[in-house]
Amino acid sequence: MSTSTSTRDVINHYLRLRGMSVPDLARRSKINERHVWRYVDEEKPVTPSLPFAVRLAGALEISIATLAGLGMPDVDLTALEWSAWVTEMDGVQRIEVERITILQEGTFLQVFGEADPDHVDTGSYSWSGEGRLLQDRNIAVWYKASTPGIASNGMFHLTLHPHGTYAQGRWMGTSHDGMNEFGFGTVARTRELAVAGLHAIKDTIGTLRDWPDLPYLEVPDTNRS
């Protein structure tokens, strides 16, 4: 874990994550916009006083410790926006590709998945989950369906590539086809990488001893140094 992240960097990170602007933050925190700009100044940022820090943390939906830079991970998972999963419906295996959103506060994660539009009519569903980033290397999440009328739930455990561009692993849980179903899964920064990563782990029947040689894709490395 990094302990040297500045308050300015934390504010900028969560502004991007929440889709907020400095004026938005000023309104939500009820702090004069001029003061907020001083907190994110590139050259001489000002550290907010404790009362203002409490307001900023509340507006950004983070803890005071995170605002102070103590909860920022060395790995940023928010750029992982695609997932691919091996699932079954009525005994027929298929691949579902879904958009995901990861909200990250330190090592704590909230994950939201959209239904695969190609399989909505055959059981694909939206879902939400919570989990942890473990040792800057593994993603462990429990999830449940958020589509009305669907009771599927479970967990997934993925191992993150050293470059942070994708993670591979397995899911298991209750689904339409049974109480203890399981399969392979990948989350990645692009749809193409998610699908390629899923095929790579599927072809090895899940036993990966080294990272597969996937097609090179232009994806920026947003991990913190």
N, C-alpha and C positions, 0 to 999 in steps of 0.2 A: 504494500500500500504506500502511496506517496503521501508525505506529510508536508510538502513544501508548496502546494498549490496555493496561489494567491486568491484573496477574496474577489478581486477583479475577474480572474479567470473563472472562478466558480459562478459568479453572476452571469458572465457572458455565456458560459456553457449552458446554464439552465434557461437563459433567455432563448437560446436556439432550440433547446429541447421542448420548451413550453410553447414555442411559436409566438413569443412576446417581444415587444420593442421596449426601449428605455421609457418612452412616454407611458406605455401600458404598465410597466413596473411602478412608475411614479404614481399612477392613479390607484393601482391596487394596494400599494403600501402606504398611500397617503403621505408621501414624502415629496417635497418640492423637486420637480424634474431637474433643476439645476444641480441639486445635491447628488442625485442619482448619476448624472453624467460625470460628476467628479469621482464617484466610486469606480467607474469603468474607464477612466482616462488612461490612454495608452502610455503616457510618459510619467505622470506623477499621480497615480491613483491614491485616493484618500480612503482610509479604513473607516467604515461607519461606526459611530458610537453604539453602545449596547442597545439602547432603546430603538434606534433606527435599524440595527442588525436584526432585532426581533421582528420588526415590521417587514423587512426584506425577506427574511426566511419564511415568514408566513405567506407572503405574496408569491414566492417561488415554490412553495409547498416542499420545503426541505428543512432539515434541522439546523440549529445554530452551529453545531459541530461541522456539518457539511459546508455551511457558508464560510466557516473559518478555514476550510481547506483540509480538514482532518478526515473527511469521509469520501474524498474523490479517489476512485480507483485508478490504477495504472492502465487499465484497459477500458476503452469506451465501446459499449455494445450497441449504442443507439443507432449506428449506421447499418446494423443488420436488419434489413427490411423485407427479406423474402425467406420463405421456408418451403421445404418439399418433404413429403412424408409417404411412406409405403403404408397403405391402409387396405382394408377389405370391406366389401359390401356383398352380403349374401354369398360369401365364399369366393368371390372373385377379387383377386388382387389388383390394385391400381395405385397410381401415384397422384397425390393431391398437391398442388402448388398454391400457396397462400401468401398474401401480403401480411406482414406482421409489424407491430409497433412495440418497441421496448422503451419503457421509462425506467431510468436508472438513478438511484440515489446511493452513492457509494457502491457497496456490494449487493444492495437490495434491488430486486427487479420486479417490475410489473410488465406483463406481456399480454398483448391483445392480438388475436389472429382473426382474419377475415375468411369467410367460406370460399372455397375454390369455385369460381363462377361456372366452370365446366362440369361440376358435380353437385350443384345445389339441389337438383331434382332427384339425386340419388344419395342423399344423406350427408353431404358436406355441410358443416356448420361453423358459425363464428364461435370464438372461445376467448376466455381470459384466464390469466394465471399469475401466480406470484412465486418468486424464488430467490436464489442467491447466485452470485458469482463466487466460486470457490477457488481460492489460491491463484486468482488471476488466470485460471486455466479451464475450469469446468463450469458449465451452466446447468443448474439443477432447478427445475420448475415443476410445480403441480398446477393443473389446469382443470377447468370445467367448461362445459358448453354454455354459451350465452344465448343461443338461438332457442326461442320458446318451444317447449315440447320435447326437447332432446336432453337426455340425462347423462350423456357421455362425460367421463372425467378420467383423470389419470395423472401421470408424471412423465417427464422426459429428462434425460441426462445426456449432455453433449460435451465433447471436448473441443476446445477452441484452438484453431490453427495459430502458430506463433505470430503470424502477421495480423491476426485478428480479422481476417476477411471472411471466414466461415467457420462453422463448428459442426461436427458430426457425432451421431450417437444413436440412441434408441428411445422409443416411447413405450409405455405400457399402461393399460387401464381398461375401463369398462366401455364398450362400444356397442353398436347395433348387433354385431356378430357374436358377442360373448362377454363374459365377466372379466376375463383376464387375457385380453388381446395384447399383442405387442408388434412392433415393427421398427424400421429404421427411419431416421430423420436427419435433416440438414437445415441450418439457417445460414444465410449469407447476405452479402451486400448487394448482390444482383440475382435476378431470376435464373440466369444462365448458370451461375456458379452454384446456386442451390440445387438445381437439377443435376448438374455434373457431379457434385459432391455426393448426392444421394445414390446415383448409379454406381459410384466408386465403392461406397460402403456396402451397397446391396450385392455387388458382384463378389465381395469377399465373405459374404454371409455374416457380416458384422465384425469380423476379427481383423481389425486394422493394427498392424504393428509399426507402420510408418505412414507418412502422409502420402496420399496418391498424387500422381503426376497429372494434375488437372490442366485444362487449356488455360493459357495466360489470358487474364482479363484486366483491362485498365480500371482498377479500383483504387482510390486514394487510401493511404494508410493514415487513419485519424487517431490511432492510439497515442496516448500521451507519453512523452519521454520522461 
